[in-house]
């Protein structure tokens, strides 16, 4: 299981690196086309935007994995450990409920936008853009489930420690 998780993390890291490099290249091309050749290339703007969308949603999954999303935990840190774990459990369940709605909506958008093309690239279906949201949502749900399992294990371990004392 650990090897699979490590392979997934490496694949995500590599994908995100490709997106960042791709954005830099495409935006540089856009500047060169516009200011050196006096040519407008609308496809560069679309590609940069689409890469940024993928980067954002897959990066959101990494933020869940590494617990780096913005949180205000001043009050939660003052709670007793067991209550803190219960609050964490509630937060994880809330995140997962939100992700269920996100996944349903993004899958609907993937299915319903096959015939819609990008403004700058008529051959490019907007479904591919919404697919980034769906893939990111699946990864976010996966990492949220892992966080939920960790929280439940912490609660169970805490109860075992209390019973054995």
Secondary structure, DSSP 8 states (H G I E B T S, - for coil): -HHHHHHHHHHHHHHHHHHHHHHHHHHHHHHHHHHTS----HHHHHHHHHHHHHHHHHHHHHHHHHT-S----HHHHTS-HHHHHHHHHHHHHHHHHHHHHHHHHHHHHHHHTTT-B-SS-TTSBTHHHHHHHHHHHHHHHHHHHHHHHHHHHHHHHHHHHHHH-
